[in-house]
Amino acid sequence: MGHYTLIEKSTGQKMGCACGKLPDKVLEKLDARMEESNAEDCEECESDRN
């Protein structure tokens, strides 16, 4: 399982992150795509660790 950033397709803005891919059906409903990313560079994950 990897770390992924969730990005809104229409605006290109970051919506959040996930540790693993979301199902295509969920991505369609959110109008989003996922890009592989590094959890150590993620601000949201960093705040969860503190």
All heavy atoms as a GROMACS GRO file, in nm:
protein
  383
    1MET      N    1   0.083  -0.117   0.000
    1MET     CA    2   0.000   0.000   0.000
    1MET      C    3   0.088   0.124   0.000
    1MET      O    4   0.183   0.133   0.075
    1MET     CB    5  -0.088   0.000   0.125
    1MET     CG    6  -0.232   0.026   0.093
    1MET     SD    7  -0.330   0.040   0.243
    1MET     CE    8  -0.400  -0.124   0.247
    2GLY      N    9   0.052   0.220  -0.082
    2GLY     CA   10   0.129   0.343  -0.089
    2GLY      C   11   0.049   0.462  -0.040
    2GLY      O   12  -0.067   0.449   0.002
    3HIS      N   13   0.108   0.575  -0.048
    3HIS     CA   14   0.043   0.700  -0.009
    3HIS      C   15   0.000   0.772  -0.136
    3HIS      O   16   0.075   0.780  -0.232
    3HIS     CB   17   0.141   0.786   0.071
    3HIS     CG   18   0.080   0.912   0.121
    3HIS    ND1   19   0.085   1.029   0.048
    3HIS    CD2   20   0.014   0.941   0.235
    3HIS    CE1   21   0.023   1.123   0.116
    3HIS    NE2   22  -0.020   1.073   0.230
    4TYR      N   23  -0.122   0.824  -0.136
    4TYR     CA   24  -0.176   0.891  -0.254
    4TYR      C   25  -0.238   1.025  -0.216
    4TYR      O   26  -0.298   1.038  -0.110
    4TYR     CB   27  -0.284   0.806  -0.321
    4TYR     CG   28  -0.230   0.678  -0.378
    4TYR    CD1   29  -0.219   0.563  -0.298
    4TYR    CD2   30  -0.188   0.671  -0.510
    4TYR    CE1   31  -0.168   0.446  -0.350
    4TYR    CE2   32  -0.137   0.553  -0.562
    4TYR     CZ   33  -0.128   0.442  -0.483
    4TYR     OH   34  -0.077   0.327  -0.534
    5THR      N   35  -0.222   1.123  -0.305
    5THR     CA   36  -0.287   1.253  -0.288
    5THR      C   37  -0.411   1.253  -0.376
    5THR      O   38  -0.407   1.213  -0.492
    5THR     CB   39  -0.192   1.366  -0.331
    5THR    OG1   40  -0.076   1.360  -0.248
    5THR    CG2   41  -0.257   1.502  -0.317
    6LEU      N   42  -0.521   1.297  -0.320
    6LEU     CA   43  -0.649   1.305  -0.388
    6LEU      C   44  -0.662   1.445  -0.447
    6LEU      O   45  -0.651   1.544  -0.374
    6LEU     CB   46  -0.760   1.278  -0.287
    6LEU     CG   47  -0.899   1.249  -0.335
    6LEU    CD1   48  -0.900   1.126  -0.426
    6LEU    CD2   49  -0.990   1.226  -0.216
    7ILE      N   50  -0.682   1.454  -0.579
    7ILE     CA   51  -0.686   1.584  -0.648
    7ILE      C   52  -0.817   1.598  -0.725
    7ILE      O   53  -0.856   1.508  -0.800
    7ILE     CB   54  -0.567   1.595  -0.745
    7ILE    CG1   55  -0.437   1.585  -0.665
    7ILE    CG2   56  -0.573   1.724  -0.825
    7ILE    CD1   57  -0.314   1.570  -0.747
    8GLU      N   58  -0.884   1.712  -0.704
    8GLU     CA   59  -1.008   1.740  -0.775
    8GLU      C   60  -0.976   1.764  -0.923
    8GLU      O   61  -0.890   1.846  -0.956
    8GLU     CB   62  -1.075   1.863  -0.715
    8GLU     CG   63  -1.213   1.888  -0.770
    8GLU     CD   64  -1.286   2.000  -0.696
    8GLU    OE1   65  -1.221   2.076  -0.622
    8GLU    OE2   66  -1.406   2.011  -0.714
    9LYS      N   67  -1.045   1.691  -1.010
    9LYS     CA   68  -1.016   1.700  -1.154
    9LYS      C   69  -1.043   1.839  -1.211
    9LYS      O   70  -0.963   1.891  -1.288
    9LYS     CB   71  -1.101   1.598  -1.231
    9LYS     CG   72  -1.053   1.457  -1.220
    9LYS     CD   73  -1.141   1.368  -1.306
    9LYS     CE   74  -1.100   1.224  -1.296
    9LYS     NZ   75  -1.191   1.138  -1.375
   10SER      N   76  -1.155   1.900  -1.174
   10SER     CA   77  -1.194   2.027  -1.236
   10SER      C   78  -1.104   2.144  -1.197
   10SER      O   79  -1.081   2.234  -1.277
   10SER     CB   80  -1.340   2.059  -1.203
   10SER     OG   81  -1.358   2.068  -1.064
   11THR      N   82  -1.052   2.144  -1.074
   11THR     CA   83  -0.972   2.257  -1.028
   11THR      C   84  -0.823   2.225  -1.014
   11THR      O   85  -0.741   2.315  -1.010
   11THR     CB   86  -1.021   2.307  -0.891
   11THR    OG1   87  -1.000   2.204  -0.795
   11THR    CG2   88  -1.166   2.348  -0.894
   12GLY      N   89  -0.790   2.097  -1.001
   12GLY     CA   90  -0.652   2.058  -0.980
   12GLY      C   91  -0.606   2.078  -0.836
   12GLY      O   92  -0.489   2.062  -0.805
   13GLN      N   93  -0.699   2.111  -0.747
   13GLN     CA   94  -0.664   2.135  -0.607
   13GLN      C   95  -0.662   2.006  -0.527
   13GLN      O   96  -0.741   1.914  -0.552
   13GLN     CB   97  -0.764   2.231  -0.544
   13GLN     CG   98  -0.749   2.373  -0.594
   13GLN     CD   99  -0.808   2.470  -0.497
   13GLN    OE1  100  -0.928   2.469  -0.473
   13GLN    NE2  101  -0.724   2.556  -0.443
   14LYS      N  102  -0.573   2.003  -0.428
   14LYS     CA  103  -0.561   1.888  -0.339
   14LYS      C  104  -0.685   1.881  -0.250
   14LYS      O  105  -0.727   1.980  -0.193
   14LYS     CB  106  -0.435   1.902  -0.254
   14LYS     CG  107  -0.414   1.789  -0.159
   14LYS     CD  108  -0.287   1.808  -0.078
   14LYS     CE  109  -0.275   1.696   0.025
   14LYS     NZ  110  -0.159   1.709   0.109
   15MET      N  111  -0.742   1.760  -0.240
   15MET     CA  112  -0.861   1.740  -0.158
   15MET      C  113  -0.828   1.664  -0.030
   15MET      O  114  -0.905   1.665   0.065
   15MET     CB  115  -0.965   1.659  -0.236
   15MET     CG  116  -1.013   1.724  -0.362
   15MET     SD  117  -1.114   1.614  -0.463
   15MET     CE  118  -1.261   1.597  -0.364
   16GLY      N  119  -0.716   1.596  -0.028
   16GLY     CA  120  -0.680   1.517   0.088
   16GLY      C  121  -0.582   1.410   0.047
   16GLY      O  122  -0.519   1.417  -0.058
   17CYS      N  123  -0.569   1.307   0.132
   17CYS     CA  124  -0.477   1.199   0.100
   17CYS      C  125  -0.532   1.067   0.151
   17CYS      O  126  -0.628   1.064   0.229
   17CYS     CB  127  -0.340   1.226   0.161
   17CYS     SG  128  -0.342   1.238   0.340
   18ALA      N  129  -0.471   0.960   0.107
   18ALA     CA  130  -0.513   0.826   0.148
   18ALA      C  131  -0.393   0.732   0.145
   18ALA      O  132  -0.300   0.752   0.067
   18ALA     CB  133  -0.622   0.774   0.054
   19CYS      N  134  -0.397   0.635   0.231
   19CYS     CA  135  -0.293   0.531   0.233
   19CYS      C  136  -0.347   0.411   0.157
   19CYS      O  137  -0.396   0.315   0.216
   19CYS     CB  138  -0.256   0.495   0.376
   19CYS     SG  139  -0.172   0.627   0.460
   20GLY      N  140  -0.345   0.420   0.027
   20GLY     CA  141  -0.398   0.317  -0.060
   20GLY      C  142  -0.495   0.380  -0.159
   20GLY      O  143  -0.548   0.489  -0.135
   21LYS      N  144  -0.516   0.311  -0.270
   21LYS     CA  145  -0.603   0.364  -0.374
   21LYS      C  146  -0.749   0.349  -0.338
   21LYS      O  147  -0.789   0.249  -0.280
   21LYS     CB  148  -0.576   0.292  -0.506
   21LYS     CG  149  -0.451   0.338  -0.574
   21LYS     CD  150  -0.452   0.297  -0.719
   21LYS     CE  151  -0.342   0.370  -0.791
   21LYS     NZ  152  -0.364   0.371  -0.933
   22LEU      N  153  -0.828   0.451  -0.373
   22LEU     CA  154  -0.973   0.443  -0.357
   22LEU      C  155  -1.031   0.377  -0.481
   22LEU      O  156  -0.975   0.388  -0.590
   22LEU     CB  157  -1.031   0.584  -0.341
   22LEU     CG  158  -0.990   0.661  -0.215
   22LEU    CD1  159  -1.047   0.802  -0.220
   22LEU    CD2  160  -1.037   0.590  -0.091
   23PRO      N  161  -1.145   0.310  -0.467
   23PRO     CA  162  -1.209   0.248  -0.584
   23PRO      C  163  -1.247   0.352  -0.689
   23PRO      O  164  -1.279   0.467  -0.656
   23PRO     CB  165  -1.335   0.182  -0.525
   23PRO     CG  166  -1.309   0.172  -0.378
   23PRO     CD  167  -1.217   0.285  -0.344
   24ASP      N  168  -1.244   0.312  -0.815
   24ASP     CA  169  -1.278   0.402  -0.926
   24ASP      C  170  -1.416   0.465  -0.909
   24ASP      O  171  -1.436   0.582  -0.942
   24ASP     CB  172  -1.271   0.328  -1.060
   24ASP     CG  173  -1.127   0.298  -1.100
   24ASP    OD1  174  -1.035   0.363  -1.046
   24ASP    OD2  175  -1.107   0.208  -1.183
   25LYS      N  176  -1.510   0.387  -0.856
   25LYS     CA  177  -1.646   0.437  -0.836
   25LYS      C  178  -1.647   0.558  -0.741
   25LYS      O  179  -1.719   0.654  -0.762
   25LYS     CB  180  -1.732   0.324  -0.778
   25LYS     CG  181  -1.877   0.336  -0.801
   25LYS     CD  182  -1.947   0.211  -0.751
   25LYS     CE  183  -2.072   0.189  -0.831
   25LYS     NZ  184  -2.143   0.069  -0.792
   26VAL      N  185  -1.567   0.551  -0.637
   26VAL     CA  186  -1.556   0.661  -0.540
   26VAL      C  187  -1.492   0.782  -0.607
   26VAL      O  188  -1.539   0.895  -0.591
   26VAL     CB  189  -1.475   0.618  -0.416
   26VAL    CG1  190  -1.450   0.736  -0.324
   26VAL    CG2  191  -1.546   0.506  -0.343
   27LEU      N  192  -1.385   0.759  -0.683
   27LEU     CA  193  -1.318   0.870  -0.752
   27LEU      C  194  -1.411   0.938  -0.850
   27LEU      O  195  -1.411   1.062  -0.862
   27LEU     CB  196  -1.192   0.819  -0.822
   27LEU     CG  197  -1.081   0.770  -0.731
   27LEU    CD1  198  -0.969   0.708  -0.813
   27LEU    CD2  199  -1.030   0.880  -0.642
   28GLU      N  200  -1.494   0.861  -0.920
   28GLU     CA  201  -1.591   0.919  -1.014
   28GLU      C  202  -1.690   1.009  -0.940
   28GLU      O  203  -1.720   1.119  -0.984
   28GLU     CB  204  -1.667   0.809  -1.087
   28GLU     CG  205  -1.586   0.739  -1.193
   28GLU     CD  206  -1.660   0.622  -1.254
   28GLU    OE1  207  -1.785   0.623  -1.256
   28GLU    OE2  208  -1.593   0.527  -1.298
   29LYS      N  209  -1.741   0.960  -0.828
   29LYS     CA  210  -1.838   1.038  -0.750
   29LYS      C  211  -1.778   1.168  -0.696
   29LYS      O  212  -1.844   1.271  -0.690
   29LYS     CB  213  -1.888   0.953  -0.633
   29LYS     CG  214  -2.036   0.960  -0.616
   29LYS     CD  215  -2.082   0.868  -0.506
   29LYS     CE  216  -2.228   0.865  -0.491
   29LYS     NZ  217  -2.313   0.818  -0.590
   30LEU      N  218  -1.651   1.163  -0.658
   30LEU     CA  219  -1.582   1.281  -0.607
   30LEU      C  220  -1.527   1.370  -0.718
   30LEU      O  221  -1.480   1.480  -0.691
   30LEU     CB  222  -1.465   1.238  -0.517
   30LEU     CG  223  -1.499   1.166  -0.388
   30LEU    CD1  224  -1.372   1.115  -0.321
   30LEU    CD2  225  -1.575   1.259  -0.294
   31ASP      N  226  -1.533   1.321  -0.842
   31ASP     CA  227  -1.470   1.389  -0.956
   31ASP      C  228  -1.324   1.418  -0.924
   31ASP      O  229  -1.276   1.531  -0.930
   31ASP     CB  230  -1.544   1.518  -0.992
   31ASP     CG  231  -1.494   1.577  -1.124
   31ASP    OD1  232  -1.459   1.498  -1.215
   31ASP    OD2  233  -1.486   1.700  -1.135
   32ALA      N  234  -1.253   1.310  -0.885
   32ALA     CA  235  -1.115   1.325  -0.841
   32ALA      C  236  -1.025   1.220  -0.905
   32ALA      O  237  -1.072   1.122  -0.961
   32ALA     CB  238  -1.108   1.311  -0.689
   33ARG      N  239  -0.896   1.246  -0.894
   33ARG     CA  240  -0.795   1.149  -0.938
   33ARG      C  241  -0.694   1.133  -0.825
   33ARG      O  242  -0.690   1.216  -0.734
   33ARG     CB  243  -0.727   1.194  -1.066
   33ARG     CG  244  -0.654   1.325  -1.055
   33ARG     CD  245  -0.600   1.371  -1.190
   33ARG     NE  246  -0.560   1.510  -1.188
   33ARG     CZ  247  -0.443   1.553  -1.144
   33ARG    NH1  248  -0.353   1.469  -1.101
   33ARG    NH2  249  -0.414   1.682  -1.144
   34MET      N  250  -0.616   1.028  -0.832
   34MET     CA  251  -0.516   1.004  -0.728
   34MET      C  252  -0.378   1.004  -0.790
   34MET      O  253  -0.358   0.952  -0.899
   34MET     CB  254  -0.542   0.871  -0.659
   34MET     CG  255  -0.674   0.868  -0.587
   34MET     SD  256  -0.689   0.726  -0.479
   34MET     CE  257  -0.629   0.798  -0.327
   35GLU      N  258  -0.284   1.065  -0.719
   35GLU     CA  259  -0.144   1.064  -0.761
   35GLU      C  260  -0.062   1.005  -0.648
   35GLU      O  261  -0.083   1.041  -0.532
   35GLU     CB  262  -0.095   1.205  -0.790
   35GLU     CG  263  -0.151   1.264  -0.916
   35GLU     CD  264  -0.092   1.400  -0.948
   35GLU    OE1  265  -0.008   1.451  -0.870
   35GLU    OE2  266  -0.131   1.457  -1.051
   36GLU      N  267   0.031   0.918  -0.684
   36GLU     CA  268   0.120   0.861  -0.584
   36GLU      C  269   0.204   0.973  -0.523
   36GLU      O  270   0.248   1.063  -0.592
   36GLU     CB  271   0.211   0.756  -0.648
   36GLU     CG  272   0.233   0.640  -0.557
   36GLU     CD  273   0.300   0.523  -0.627
   36GLU    OE1  274   0.285   0.508  -0.749
   36GLU    OE2  275   0.367   0.450  -0.556
   37SER      N  276   0.221   0.971  -0.393
   37SER     CA  277   0.298   1.075  -0.324
   37SER      C  278   0.372   1.014  -0.206
   37SER      O  279   0.356   0.897  -0.175
   37SER     CB  280   0.204   1.188  -0.279
   37SER     OG  281   0.101   1.137  -0.198
   38ASN      N  282   0.448   1.098  -0.140
   38ASN     CA  283   0.530   1.055  -0.028
   38ASN      C  284   0.465   1.100   0.103
   38ASN      O  285   0.448   1.219   0.125
   38ASN     CB  286   0.671   1.114  -0.042
   38ASN     CG  287   0.767   1.062   0.060
   38ASN    OD1  288   0.729   1.004   0.161
   38ASN    ND2  289   0.894   1.082   0.035
   39ALA      N  290   0.433   1.006   0.191
   39ALA     CA  291   0.367   1.039   0.317
   39ALA      C  292   0.453   1.131   0.403
   39ALA      O  293   0.400   1.214   0.478
   39ALA     CB  294   0.334   0.912   0.394
   40GLU      N  295   0.584   1.120   0.392
   40GLU     CA  296   0.673   1.204   0.473
   40GLU      C  297   0.667   1.350   0.431
   40GLU      O  298   0.698   1.439   0.509
   40GLU     CB  299   0.816   1.151   0.465
   40GLU     CG  300   0.832   1.017   0.533
   40GLU     CD  301   0.971   0.958   0.516
   40GLU    OE1  302   1.058   1.026   0.458
   40GLU    OE2  303   0.990   0.845   0.560
   41ASP      N  304   0.626   1.377   0.306
   41ASP     CA  305   0.614   1.513   0.256
   41ASP      C  306   0.472   1.570   0.270
   41ASP      O  307   0.447   1.684   0.234
   41ASP     CB  308   0.654   1.520   0.108
   41ASP     CG  309   0.800   1.484   0.087
   41ASP    OD1  310   0.879   1.502   0.180
   41ASP    OD2  311   0.832   1.436  -0.023
   42CYS      N  312   0.382   1.490   0.323
   42CYS     CA  313   0.241   1.530   0.332
   42CYS      C  314   0.213   1.605   0.462
   42CYS      O  315   0.237   1.553   0.571
   42CYS     CB  316   0.153   1.406   0.324
   42CYS     SG  317  -0.024   1.443   0.332
   43GLU      N  318   0.162   1.727   0.450
   43GLU     CA  319   0.133   1.809   0.568
   43GLU      C  320   0.027   1.746   0.656
   43GLU      O  321   0.036   1.749   0.778
   43GLU     CB  322   0.087   1.948   0.524
   43GLU     CG  323   0.194   2.029   0.456
   43GLU     CD  324   0.139   2.155   0.392
   43GLU    OE1  325   0.022   2.190   0.418
   43GLU    OE2  326   0.214   2.218   0.315
   44GLU      N  327  -0.078   1.688   0.596
   44GLU     CA  328  -0.185   1.626   0.673
   44GLU      C  329  -0.135   1.506   0.752
   44GLU      O  330  -0.170   1.491   0.869
   44GLU     CB  331  -0.299   1.584   0.580
   44GLU     CG  332  -0.375   1.701   0.523
   44GLU     CD  333  -0.484   1.658   0.427
   44GLU    OE1  334  -0.553   1.560   0.459
   44GLU    OE2  335  -0.496   1.722   0.323
   45CYS      N  336  -0.055   1.424   0.691
   45CYS     CA  337  -0.001   1.306   0.759
   45CYS      C  338   0.098   1.347   0.867
   45CYS      O  339   0.104   1.284   0.973
   45CYS     CB  340   0.064   1.211   0.660
   45CYS     SG  341  -0.055   1.131   0.551
   46GLU      N  342   0.173   1.451   0.841
   46GLU     CA  343   0.270   1.500   0.939
   46GLU      C  344   0.199   1.547   1.066
   46GLU      O  345   0.240   1.516   1.176
   46GLU     CB  346   0.353   1.614   0.879
   46GLU     CG  347   0.460   1.668   0.971
   46GLU     CD  348   0.568   1.569   1.004
   46GLU    OE1  349   0.606   1.488   0.917
   46GLU    OE2  350   0.616   1.571   1.119
   47SER      N  351   0.087   1.617   1.051
   47SER     CA  352   0.013   1.665   1.168
   47SER      C  353  -0.050   1.549   1.245
   47SER      O  354  -0.066   1.556   1.366
   47SER     CB  355  -0.092   1.768   1.129
   47SER     OG  356  -0.192   1.709   1.049
   48ASP      N  357  -0.085   1.441   1.176
   48ASP     CA  358  -0.140   1.323   1.241
   48ASP      C  359  -0.036   1.253   1.327
   48ASP      O  360  -0.068   1.191   1.428
   48ASP     CB  361  -0.194   1.222   1.139
   48ASP     CG  362  -0.323   1.271   1.074
   48ASP    OD1  363  -0.382   1.367   1.126
   48ASP    OD2  364  -0.363   1.213   0.972
   49ARG      N  365   0.090   1.262   1.288
   49ARG     CA  366   0.197   1.194   1.362
   49ARG      C  367   0.237   1.270   1.489
   49ARG      O  368   0.295   1.214   1.579
   49ARG     CB  369   0.321   1.178   1.272
   49ARG     CG  370   0.306   1.069   1.169
   49ARG     CD  371   0.439   1.040   1.104
   49ARG     NE  372   0.480   1.144   1.012
   49ARG     CZ  373   0.458   1.143   0.882
   49ARG    NH1  374   0.394   1.043   0.826
   49ARG    NH2  375   0.500   1.241   0.805
   50ASN      N  376   0.206   1.398   1.494
   50ASN     CA  377   0.246   1.479   1.611
   50ASN      C  378   0.143   1.478   1.720
   50ASN      O  379   0.036   1.449   1.717
   50ASN     CB  380   0.273   1.624   1.570
   50ASN     CG  381   0.394   1.632   1.478
   50ASN    OD1  382   0.484   1.552   1.490
   50ASN    ND2  383   0.393   1.728   1.388
   0.00000   0.00000   0.00000
